[in-house]
């Protein structure tokens, strides 16, 4: 179990570095992996894409919003002209 956790941690760190730079870290066990092109990077699964900061939307009926996640949900509902169960 301990070996599995260590492997997953090392693999995750290497994966993040590869997703951000397109190439493995120099001290990585994956040092022989080829460098990815921009087209190949764009085809990586969403979990390998670099994290991007998003502006929290300001929905029209903000009384329903308690957390930033609520703001994203309500903004998408308003965009599709839907309402919450409580009607905002």
PyMOL commands that set and color helices and strands:
alter all, ss='L'
color gray80, all
select helices_A, chain A and resi 2-21+38-42+46-48+62-64+68-79
alter helices_A, ss='H'
color red, helices_A
deselect
rebuild
show_as cartoon
